[in-house]
Each structure stands twice: as structure tokens, then as C-alpha cells.
Amino acid sequence: MSLSPIDTTSTDVSVILDQARSMVAEGAILRAVDWVTKANRTLRAPELERQLVTWRTAAFAALDAARPRVVWPPEYADPFPGHPGLPQVEAEALTAEILGGAILHHGALWVRGLASAGEAERLRQDIDRAFAARDAFHAGAPLDETNPWYAQAVTEETLASRRGWVESGGGAWTADSPRVLFDLVELFNGKGIVDVIAGVLGERPALSIGKSTLRRVPCTTNTDWHQDGSFLGPSVRTVNVWLSLSDCGEDAPGLDVVARRLPYVVQCGSHGAYFDWSVGPGMVGILEQGGAEVVSPVFAAGDALLFDQLMLHRTGVRPGMTKSRWAVESWFFAPSSFPMEQAPIVV
């Protein structure tokens, strides 16, 4: 198919959008996403960023037919043999083999310096702007005043009904902030994280609207142990990038982690669990008696923890903490097992 030419000299947002719409009409939505992304790196236009959210969702149908790995989970050697607790690696040394091996044999991988201090600070400020725009929107501010910091992504009603629960817990969906989504996708692609995760999954990954969240967690928050596999399913193919944007684990809530590979979903709703999908502290105690180690890392701003749906964890809150924690949680899924009720975002 011969596609319409692109005027690469234009800086007019309306012209760029018209060109992209022509690409979409010609069946080249991935090309439109790439084109608008490239243009927006210079223009930083709210109209482009909001439209990108819609097109990134629609573009999922245009991904190449998935050829899932025959063997799952993939067979990786242990890159940290005999290592207790959470294995660590500097961001520059991260590879698919290290990530896949760490998750398979240890349950998670601590990546030091995935974002620089400056990048973490900018994203932290972005979250504050997004939350302020969210509050203004709910107070009646029109969309043209809150976009690009807050503009609700269009989703199916079932998923949209969960938005309030996320926001009441000190969060907001990343896709509901077009500016933050743009910056985060740029960061992940620029750092090579998307390629590394694609190497583990064996497919070009997609983020989800319902599982990718901006968080500002106060030291007074409640906490409960859980595995995301209890509601995503144990066989989904996924990697979560939990990116800390502020120092946490000492003065601010971090994460408590069962540092062991669990190849199954632990019994939920018992042993003191608060929710029917969460794991009670008594059950975690049983795992500890069996040799599992509970660790509470002290993360620096820009550190990340990468894991799948089987890692057992909770927000780490301690008496005496006085500060809040800023973080972004981004779940990447293999298209062949994408939980469509969570709504895809092509990266």
C-alpha cells in the first residue's frame, strides 16, 4: 500500500494531527503514533499528547500477530546463584537474560538508577501537577484547563468504574495524564527497558490503562500483602516496572517483599487478610518458617523493582515514618496473553 507523504517541516499542531488522521484512515496507526510522538518531542502540545493516548490504545489491534513463546516461563540460568534477598543490578548492565533469570530464580530484580535523580524529580513534579489537575477536574474545571495533566482516558464502563477506587487510594491512572504518559514512555524507550522486557516476554509488550498507576503514598497509608496474579491470573505473561521517584524505605513508605520465587498464587482471604484477594500476615509467616526471607529495601529516587504477577509484596509502612513516597507502577504485558479488561496502551 502506498501511504500519503508526511510534511516533516510543519510545526502546526493542526497540520500534524491531520496528517496523522490520514495515516490512521489508511490503516497505518502505528505510523501515526510514531509520527505524532516524534513531533511532540519538540512541540509538547496538549492536543497531541491527549490524542496519542487514544491512538496508543487503538493501535493494539495493529500489532503483528503474536507468536508466543512455546515454553513459559522462559528457561534462564540464574544470574545470581546463591544470592540471598533481592538481587541488584545497575541500570546500564540490565539485559533480558539478567531480568528473566532474576524473576525466574529470585522473584524480582532491583535495578539501581533506572532513572537519574533529575528525571525522577521531573516525574515527581509531574505527578503533583497531575493530581492537582485531577482534583480541579473533579471540582468542575473544564477539560481544556486540566489537559494535558489530567484528561480521562476512554475505557469500557467496567474498567472506568474502578477509577474512583484508584484515585481514593492516592493514585491516578498514568493514561489519565497524557503528559506523564508521554514522558514515561519516552523514558522507558530511551533507557531500553521496553526492549529488555520484549526480550523476556518474546513479544513487543503493551502497557495497560488499568494497571499502570501514578502514586503519592502518605506515611499513614494502610497496607496488605498481595500477588497481582490473584486477579490477573497465574499464567498471564507480564513484567511490572515499579519505579521509585523519591527516596523511600526509611522515612517514607517503601515496599516489603517476600524475596523468593513463588511459582503459584498463595492462598488469599485467610490468616488475617483484609481483602479476599490479599494474603494474610499469618500466611506470610508460614512462608518465612519455610525459609522465605521478607526484605524491606531502601530505594533511592530513580531505583526500580521489576517483577511479575507472582511476587508477594505490600507497601512498607513503619512507625516513625514522616514523609510521602512518589512512585510509578507500569505493568507490561505480552499481547498474546493481554488481559483485555485492563485496556492496552502500545509503547
TORKOL-4160 file (C-alpha; in steps of 0.2 Angstrom, whole numbers, padded with zeros to 4 digits, m for minus):
347
<pt num="1" X="0000" Y="0000" Z="0000"/>
<pt num="2" X="0006" Y="0017" Z="m0005"/>
<pt num="3" X="0005" Y="0029" Z="0010"/>
<pt num="4" X="0002" Y="0048" Z="0010"/>
<pt num="5" X="0018" Y="0058" Z="0011"/>
<pt num="6" X="0022" Y="0067" Z="0028"/>
<pt num="7" X="0026" Y="0086" Z="0028"/>
<pt num="8" X="0041" Y="0084" Z="0040"/>
<pt num="9" X="0044" Y="0103" Z="0041"/>
<pt num="10" X="0027" Y="0108" Z="0048"/>
<pt num="11" X="0026" Y="0113" Z="0067"/>
<pt num="12" X="0007" Y="0117" Z="0066"/>
<pt num="13" X="m0002" Y="0106" Z="0078"/>
<pt num="14" X="m0017" Y="0105" Z="0067"/>
<pt num="15" X="m0007" Y="0100" Z="0052"/>
<pt num="16" X="0002" Y="0086" Z="0061"/>
<pt num="17" X="m0015" Y="0080" Z="0068"/>
<pt num="18" X="m0022" Y="0080" Z="0050"/>
<pt num="19" X="m0008" Y="0070" Z="0043"/>
<pt num="20" X="m0009" Y="0058" Z="0057"/>
<pt num="21" X="m0028" Y="0056" Z="0054"/>
<pt num="22" X="m0024" Y="0052" Z="0036"/>
<pt num="23" X="m0012" Y="0038" Z="0042"/>
<pt num="24" X="m0025" Y="0031" Z="0053"/>
<pt num="25" X="m0038" Y="0031" Z="0039"/>
<pt num="26" X="m0025" Y="0022" Z="0028"/>
<pt num="27" X="m0023" Y="0008" Z="0041"/>
<pt num="28" X="m0006" Y="0014" Z="0047"/>
<pt num="29" X="m0010" Y="0019" Z="0065"/>
<pt num="30" X="0007" Y="0013" Z="0072"/>
<pt num="31" X="0015" Y="0025" Z="0059"/>
<pt num="32" X="0003" Y="0039" Z="0066"/>
<pt num="33" X="0009" Y="0035" Z="0084"/>
<pt num="34" X="0027" Y="0036" Z="0079"/>
<pt num="35" X="0025" Y="0052" Z="0069"/>
<pt num="36" X="0015" Y="0061" Z="0082"/>
<pt num="37" X="0027" Y="0056" Z="0096"/>
<pt num="38" X="0042" Y="0062" Z="0086"/>
<pt num="39" X="0033" Y="0079" Z="0083"/>
<pt num="40" X="0028" Y="0081" Z="0101"/>
<pt num="41" X="0046" Y="0079" Z="0107"/>
<pt num="42" X="0048" Y="0097" Z="0101"/>
<pt num="43" X="0031" Y="0104" Z="0102"/>
<pt num="44" X="0025" Y="0097" Z="0119"/>
<pt num="45" X="0007" Y="0100" Z="0113"/>
<pt num="46" X="m0008" Y="0095" Z="0124"/>
<pt num="47" X="m0018" Y="0091" Z="0109"/>
<pt num="48" X="m0005" Y="0079" Z="0103"/>
<pt num="49" X="m0002" Y="0071" Z="0119"/>
<pt num="50" X="m0021" Y="0068" Z="0123"/>
<pt num="51" X="m0024" Y="0061" Z="0105"/>
<pt num="52" X="m0009" Y="0049" Z="0107"/>
<pt num="53" X="m0017" Y="0041" Z="0122"/>
<pt num="54" X="m0032" Y="0036" Z="0111"/>
<pt num="55" X="m0021" Y="0030" Z="0096"/>
<pt num="56" X="m0010" Y="0020" Z="0108"/>
<pt num="57" X="m0025" Y="0011" Z="0114"/>
<pt num="58" X="m0032" Y="0008" Z="0096"/>
<pt num="59" X="m0015" Y="0003" Z="0089"/>
<pt num="60" X="m0015" Y="m0013" Z="0099"/>
<pt num="61" X="m0025" Y="m0021" Z="0086"/>
<pt num="62" X="m0012" Y="m0017" Z="0073"/>
<pt num="63" X="0002" Y="m0026" Z="0082"/>
<pt num="64" X="0009" Y="m0041" Z="0072"/>
<pt num="65" X="0000" Y="m0057" Z="0076"/>
<pt num="66" X="0008" Y="m0063" Z="0092"/>
<pt num="67" X="0019" Y="m0079" Z="0092"/>
<pt num="68" X="0020" Y="m0083" Z="0110"/>
<pt num="69" X="0035" Y="m0092" Z="0117"/>
<pt num="70" X="0031" Y="m0111" Z="0117"/>
<pt num="71" X="0040" Y="m0113" Z="0134"/>
<pt num="72" X="0034" Y="m0102" Z="0148"/>
<pt num="73" X="0041" Y="m0096" Z="0159"/>
<pt num="74" X="0057" Y="m0095" Z="0148"/>
<pt num="75" X="0072" Y="m0105" Z="0154"/>
<pt num="76" X="0085" Y="m0094" Z="0160"/>
<pt num="77" X="0101" Y="m0098" Z="0170"/>
<pt num="78" X="0102" Y="m0090" Z="0187"/>
<pt num="79" X="0112" Y="m0074" Z="0185"/>
<pt num="80" X="0114" Y="m0073" Z="0204"/>
<pt num="81" X="0117" Y="m0090" Z="0211"/>
<pt num="82" X="0117" Y="m0092" Z="0229"/>
<pt num="83" X="0112" Y="m0074" Z="0232"/>
<pt num="84" X="0100" Y="m0071" Z="0247"/>
<pt num="85" X="0087" Y="m0057" Z="0247"/>
<pt num="86" X="0084" Y="m0047" Z="0231"/>
<pt num="87" X="0097" Y="m0047" Z="0218"/>
<pt num="88" X="0103" Y="m0030" Z="0211"/>
<pt num="89" X="0110" Y="m0023" Z="0195"/>
<pt num="90" X="0115" Y="m0006" Z="0189"/>
<pt num="91" X="0103" Y="0000" Z="0175"/>
<pt num="92" X="0117" Y="0000" Z="0162"/>
<pt num="93" X="0120" Y="m0018" Z="0164"/>
<pt num="94" X="0102" Y="m0024" Z="0163"/>
<pt num="95" X="0098" Y="m0037" Z="0150"/>
<pt num="96" X="0084" Y="m0048" Z="0146"/>
<pt num="97" X="0094" Y="m0063" Z="0152"/>
<pt num="98" X="0098" Y="m0055" Z="0169"/>
<pt num="99" X="0080" Y="m0049" Z="0171"/>
<pt num="100" X="0072" Y="m0066" Z="0166"/>
<pt num="101" X="0084" Y="m0076" Z="0176"/>
<pt num="102" X="0082" Y="m0065" Z="0192"/>
<pt num="103" X="0062" Y="m0066" Z="0191"/>
<pt num="104" X="0063" Y="m0085" Z="0187"/>
<pt num="105" X="0075" Y="m0089" Z="0202"/>
<pt num="106" X="0073" Y="m0075" Z="0214"/>
<pt num="107" X="0056" Y="m0067" Z="0211"/>
<pt num="108" X="0061" Y="m0049" Z="0207"/>
<pt num="109" X="0076" Y="m0038" Z="0202"/>
<pt num="110" X="0081" Y="m0022" Z="0210"/>
<pt num="111" X="0088" Y="m0010" Z="0196"/>
<pt num="112" X="0098" Y="0004" Z="0203"/>
<pt num="113" X="0097" Y="0021" Z="0194"/>
<pt num="114" X="0084" Y="0016" Z="0181"/>
<pt num="115" X="0080" Y="0035" Z="0181"/>
<pt num="116" X="0093" Y="0049" Z="0185"/>
<pt num="117" X="0090" Y="0060" Z="0200"/>
<pt num="118" X="0084" Y="0074" Z="0188"/>
<pt num="119" X="0072" Y="0063" Z="0179"/>
<pt num="120" X="0065" Y="0056" Z="0195"/>
<pt num="121" X="0062" Y="0074" Z="0201"/>
<pt num="122" X="0054" Y="0080" Z="0185"/>
<pt num="123" X="0042" Y="0065" Z="0186"/>
<pt num="124" X="0038" Y="0068" Z="0204"/>
<pt num="125" X="0034" Y="0086" Z="0200"/>
<pt num="126" X="0023" Y="0079" Z="0185"/>
<pt num="127" X="0013" Y="0068" Z="0197"/>
<pt num="128" X="0010" Y="0083" Z="0208"/>
<pt num="129" X="0003" Y="0093" Z="0193"/>
<pt num="130" X="m0007" Y="0078" Z="0188"/>
<pt num="131" X="m0015" Y="0076" Z="0205"/>
<pt num="132" X="m0019" Y="0095" Z="0206"/>
<pt num="133" X="m0027" Y="0094" Z="0189"/>
<pt num="134" X="m0037" Y="0078" Z="0194"/>
<pt num="135" X="m0043" Y="0087" Z="0209"/>
<pt num="136" X="m0048" Y="0103" Z="0199"/>
<pt num="137" X="m0057" Y="0092" Z="0186"/>
<pt num="138" X="m0067" Y="0084" Z="0199"/>
<pt num="139" X="m0071" Y="0101" Z="0207"/>
<pt num="140" X="m0078" Y="0106" Z="0190"/>
<pt num="141" X="m0064" Y="0113" Z="0180"/>
<pt num="142" X="m0066" Y="0111" Z="0161"/>
<pt num="143" X="m0055" Y="0099" Z="0152"/>
<pt num="144" X="m0046" Y="0112" Z="0142"/>
<pt num="145" X="m0039" Y="0118" Z="0159"/>
<pt num="146" X="m0034" Y="0101" Z="0165"/>
<pt num="147" X="m0027" Y="0094" Z="0149"/>
<pt num="148" X="m0013" Y="0088" Z="0147"/>
<pt num="149" X="m0010" Y="0084" Z="0166"/>
<pt num="150" X="m0027" Y="0076" Z="0168"/>
<pt num="151" X="m0039" Y="0070" Z="0154"/>
<pt num="152" X="m0048" Y="0054" Z="0157"/>
<pt num="153" X="m0044" Y="0040" Z="0145"/>
<pt num="154" X="m0059" Y="0032" Z="0136"/>
<pt num="155" X="m0062" Y="0015" Z="0143"/>
<pt num="156" X="m0075" Y="0002" Z="0144"/>
<pt num="157" X="m0088" Y="0006" Z="0158"/>
<pt num="158" X="m0082" Y="m0009" Z="0169"/>
<pt num="159" X="m0064" Y="m0003" Z="0169"/>
<pt num="160" X="m0069" Y="0015" Z="0171"/>
<pt num="161" X="m0079" Y="0011" Z="0187"/>
<pt num="162" X="m0063" Y="0006" Z="0195"/>
<pt num="163" X="m0055" Y="0024" Z="0193"/>
<pt num="164" X="m0063" Y="0031" Z="0209"/>
<pt num="165" X="m0055" Y="0017" Z="0219"/>
<pt num="166" X="m0038" Y="0020" Z="0212"/>
<pt num="167" X="m0039" Y="0039" Z="0215"/>
<pt num="168" X="m0046" Y="0037" Z="0233"/>
<pt num="169" X="m0031" Y="0027" Z="0237"/>
<pt num="170" X="m0018" Y="0041" Z="0232"/>
<pt num="171" X="m0016" Y="0036" Z="0214"/>
<pt num="172" X="m0021" Y="0040" Z="0196"/>
<pt num="173" X="m0020" Y="0030" Z="0181"/>
<pt num="174" X="m0005" Y="0035" Z="0171"/>
<pt num="175" X="m0016" Y="0036" Z="0155"/>
<pt num="176" X="m0027" Y="0049" Z="0163"/>
<pt num="177" X="m0012" Y="0061" Z="0162"/>
<pt num="178" X="m0007" Y="0062" Z="0144"/>
<pt num="179" X="0009" Y="0072" Z="0148"/>
<pt num="180" X="0015" Y="0060" Z="0161"/>
<pt num="181" X="0011" Y="0045" Z="0150"/>
<pt num="182" X="0021" Y="0053" Z="0136"/>
<pt num="183" X="0036" Y="0057" Z="0147"/>
<pt num="184" X="0036" Y="0040" Z="0154"/>
<pt num="185" X="0035" Y="0031" Z="0138"/>
<pt num="186" X="0050" Y="0041" Z="0132"/>
<pt num="187" X="0059" Y="0037" Z="0147"/>
<pt num="188" X="0056" Y="0018" Z="0146"/>
<pt num="189" X="0061" Y="0018" Z="0127"/>
<pt num="190" X="0076" Y="0029" Z="0130"/>
<pt num="191" X="0083" Y="0018" Z="0143"/>
<pt num="192" X="0080" Y="0002" Z="0133"/>
<pt num="193" X="0068" Y="m0005" Z="0146"/>
<pt num="194" X="0054" Y="m0009" Z="0133"/>
<pt num="195" X="0067" Y="m0019" Z="0123"/>
<pt num="196" X="0073" Y="m0028" Z="0138"/>
<pt num="197" X="0055" Y="m0033" Z="0143"/>
<pt num="198" X="0051" Y="m0038" Z="0125"/>
<pt num="199" X="0066" Y="m0050" Z="0126"/>
<pt num="200" X="0059" Y="m0058" Z="0141"/>
<pt num="201" X="0041" Y="m0059" Z="0135"/>
<pt num="202" X="0046" Y="m0064" Z="0117"/>
<pt num="203" X="0034" Y="m0051" Z="0111"/>
<pt num="204" X="0033" Y="m0032" Z="0109"/>
<pt num="205" X="0024" Y="m0028" Z="0125"/>
<pt num="206" X="0010" Y="m0016" Z="0129"/>
<pt num="207" X="0006" Y="m0006" Z="0145"/>
<pt num="208" X="m0012" Y="m0007" Z="0152"/>
<pt num="209" X="m0023" Y="0008" Z="0157"/>
<pt num="210" X="m0030" Y="m0001" Z="0172"/>
<pt num="211" X="m0013" Y="m0007" Z="0179"/>
<pt num="212" X="m0002" Y="0007" Z="0176"/>
<pt num="213" X="m0003" Y="0020" Z="0190"/>
<pt num="214" X="0005" Y="0036" Z="0197"/>
<pt num="215" X="0006" Y="0035" Z="0216"/>
<pt num="216" X="0009" Y="0048" Z="0230"/>
<pt num="217" X="0008" Y="0037" Z="0246"/>
<pt num="218" X="0007" Y="0045" Z="0263"/>
<pt num="219" X="0015" Y="0038" Z="0278"/>
<pt num="220" X="m0002" Y="0035" Z="0286"/>
<pt num="221" X="m0007" Y="0023" Z="0272"/>
<pt num="222" X="m0014" Y="0006" Z="0275"/>
<pt num="223" X="m0006" Y="m0010" Z="0268"/>
<pt num="224" X="m0009" Y="m0028" Z="0264"/>
<pt num="225" X="0001" Y="m0042" Z="0256"/>
<pt num="226" X="m0004" Y="m0047" Z="0239"/>
<pt num="227" X="0001" Y="m0055" Z="0222"/>
<pt num="228" X="m0006" Y="m0047" Z="0207"/>
<pt num="229" X="m0009" Y="m0064" Z="0200"/>
<pt num="230" X="m0023" Y="m0067" Z="0212"/>
<pt num="231" X="m0034" Y="m0056" Z="0200"/>
<pt num="232" X="m0023" Y="m0056" Z="0184"/>
<pt num="233" X="m0022" Y="m0075" Z="0184"/>
<pt num="234" X="m0006" Y="m0085" Z="0187"/>
<pt num="235" X="m0002" Y="m0088" Z="0169"/>
<pt num="236" X="m0003" Y="m0071" Z="0162"/>
<pt num="237" X="0014" Y="m0065" Z="0154"/>
<pt num="238" X="0019" Y="m0049" Z="0162"/>
<pt num="239" X="0033" Y="m0038" Z="0169"/>
<pt num="240" X="0029" Y="m0024" Z="0181"/>
<pt num="241" X="0041" Y="m0009" Z="0182"/>
<pt num="242" X="0039" Y="m0001" Z="0200"/>
<pt num="243" X="0049" Y="0015" Z="0199"/>
<pt num="244" X="0053" Y="0025" Z="0214"/>
<pt num="245" X="0053" Y="0044" Z="0211"/>
<pt num="246" X="0058" Y="0048" Z="0229"/>
<pt num="247" X="0070" Y="0040" Z="0242"/>
<pt num="248" X="0059" Y="0028" Z="0252"/>
<pt num="249" X="0060" Y="0013" Z="0264"/>
<pt num="250" X="0066" Y="0023" Z="0279"/>
<pt num="251" X="0057" Y="0040" Z="0281"/>
<pt num="252" X="0044" Y="0036" Z="0268"/>
<pt num="253" X="0034" Y="0020" Z="0264"/>
<pt num="254" X="0044" Y="0008" Z="0253"/>
<pt num="255" X="0040" Y="m0010" Z="0249"/>
<pt num="256" X="0040" Y="m0026" Z="0259"/>
<pt num="257" X="0044" Y="m0041" Z="0248"/>
<pt num="258" X="0045" Y="m0060" Z="0250"/>
<pt num="259" X="0062" Y="m0062" Z="0242"/>
<pt num="260" X="0058" Y="m0079" Z="0234"/>
<pt num="261" X="0051" Y="m0086" Z="0218"/>
<pt num="262" X="0034" Y="m0092" Z="0221"/>
<pt num="263" X="0028" Y="m0102" Z="0206"/>
<pt num="264" X="0010" Y="m0101" Z="0212"/>
<pt num="265" X="m0004" Y="m0089" Z="0219"/>
<pt num="266" X="m0003" Y="m0091" Z="0238"/>
<pt num="267" X="m0020" Y="m0094" Z="0247"/>
<pt num="268" X="m0029" Y="m0077" Z="0249"/>
<pt num="269" X="m0043" Y="m0071" Z="0260"/>
<pt num="270" X="m0036" Y="m0080" Z="0276"/>
<pt num="271" X="m0024" Y="m0079" Z="0290"/>
<pt num="272" X="m0028" Y="m0061" Z="0294"/>
<pt num="273" X="m0031" Y="m0055" Z="0276"/>
<pt num="274" X="m0041" Y="m0039" Z="0274"/>
<pt num="275" X="m0047" Y="m0042" Z="0257"/>
<pt num="276" X="m0052" Y="m0058" Z="0248"/>
<pt num="277" X="m0038" Y="m0056" Z="0235"/>
<pt num="278" X="m0025" Y="m0052" Z="0248"/>
<pt num="279" X="m0013" Y="m0063" Z="0258"/>
<pt num="280" X="m0014" Y="m0063" Z="0277"/>
<pt num="281" X="0001" Y="m0059" Z="0288"/>
<pt num="282" X="m0001" Y="m0077" Z="0295"/>
<pt num="283" X="0002" Y="m0085" Z="0278"/>
<pt num="284" X="0017" Y="m0074" Z="0276"/>
<pt num="285" X="0023" Y="m0081" Z="0292"/>
<pt num="286" X="0021" Y="m0098" Z="0286"/>
<pt num="287" X="0032" Y="m0094" Z="0271"/>
<pt num="288" X="0045" Y="m0087" Z="0282"/>
<pt num="289" X="0045" Y="m0103" Z="0293"/>
<pt num="290" X="0049" Y="m0112" Z="0276"/>
<pt num="291" X="0064" Y="m0102" Z="0273"/>
<pt num="292" X="0057" Y="m0087" Z="0263"/>
<pt num="293" X="0065" Y="m0070" Z="0268"/>
<pt num="294" X="0055" Y="m0054" Z="0270"/>
<pt num="295" X="0065" Y="m0039" Z="0265"/>
<pt num="296" X="0062" Y="m0020" Z="0265"/>
<pt num="297" X="0074" Y="m0012" Z="0253"/>
<pt num="298" X="0079" Y="0006" Z="0255"/>
<pt num="299" X="0076" Y="0013" Z="0237"/>
<pt num="300" X="0084" Y="0029" Z="0231"/>
<pt num="301" X="0074" Y="0040" Z="0219"/>
<pt num="302" X="0076" Y="0033" Z="0202"/>
<pt num="303" X="0078" Y="0015" Z="0208"/>
<pt num="304" X="0066" Y="0002" Z="0201"/>
<pt num="305" X="0060" Y="m0015" Z="0206"/>
<pt num="306" X="0055" Y="m0027" Z="0192"/>
<pt num="307" X="0044" Y="m0042" Z="0195"/>
<pt num="308" X="0029" Y="m0052" Z="0188"/>
<pt num="309" X="0012" Y="m0056" Z="0195"/>
<pt num="310" X="0018" Y="m0069" Z="0207"/>
<pt num="311" X="0029" Y="m0058" Z="0218"/>
<pt num="312" X="0021" Y="m0057" Z="0235"/>
<pt num="313" X="0023" Y="m0039" Z="0242"/>
<pt num="314" X="0015" Y="m0025" Z="0251"/>
<pt num="315" X="0018" Y="m0006" Z="0254"/>
<pt num="316" X="0031" Y="m0005" Z="0268"/>
<pt num="317" X="0024" Y="0006" Z="0281"/>
<pt num="318" X="0033" Y="0008" Z="0298"/>
<pt num="319" X="0030" Y="0018" Z="0314"/>
<pt num="320" X="0040" Y="0034" Z="0314"/>
<pt num="321" X="0039" Y="0037" Z="0295"/>
<pt num="322" X="0036" Y="0056" Z="0292"/>
<pt num="323" X="0036" Y="0058" Z="0273"/>
<pt num="324" X="0026" Y="0053" Z="0257"/>
<pt num="325" X="0033" Y="0042" Z="0243"/>
<pt num="326" X="0031" Y="0046" Z="0225"/>
<pt num="327" X="0032" Y="0031" Z="0213"/>
<pt num="328" X="0025" Y="0025" Z="0196"/>
<pt num="329" X="0019" Y="0007" Z="0193"/>
<pt num="330" X="0019" Y="0001" Z="0175"/>
<pt num="331" X="0013" Y="m0016" Z="0170"/>
<pt num="332" X="0019" Y="m0023" Z="0153"/>
<pt num="333" X="0010" Y="m0037" Z="0146"/>
<pt num="334" X="0013" Y="m0049" Z="0131"/>
<pt num="335" X="0000" Y="m0046" Z="0118"/>
<pt num="336" X="m0004" Y="m0065" Z="0117"/>
<pt num="337" X="m0010" Y="m0065" Z="0135"/>
<pt num="338" X="m0015" Y="m0047" Z="0137"/>
<pt num="339" X="m0030" Y="m0046" Z="0150"/>
<pt num="340" X="m0041" Y="m0035" Z="0138"/>
<pt num="341" X="m0052" Y="m0029" Z="0153"/>
<pt num="342" X="m0037" Y="m0019" Z="0158"/>
<pt num="343" X="m0036" Y="m0010" Z="0141"/>
<pt num="344" X="m0019" Y="m0009" Z="0131"/>
<pt num="345" X="m0008" Y="0005" Z="0128"/>
<pt num="346" X="0005" Y="0002" Z="0114"/>
<pt num="347" X="0023" Y="0008" Z="0118"/>
